[in-house]
């Protein structure tokens, strides 16, 4: 089972909503330094930070929940962003 990202870029455009864990990627306006604003794709995707990689990042949370629960929480976050910012895309 893998995370199916639709590459909307909302998570990378709103890092400020995800707390200090992403602060080092925030260019100061909530947008990730590595986001290509024209394509909504990561400029360093193959070398992205662990926290940005759902499959690998699960290692940080494996003691708290199952992988399926972790995927569901990520999908819930995506849905929240899409609802909150639907009219601003």
Buried (B, 14 or more C-beta within 10 A) or exposed (E): EEBEEEEBBBBBBBBEBBEEEBEEBBEEEBBBEBBEEEEBEBEEEEEBBEBBBBEEBBEEEEEEEEBEEBBEEBEEBBEEBEEEBEEEE
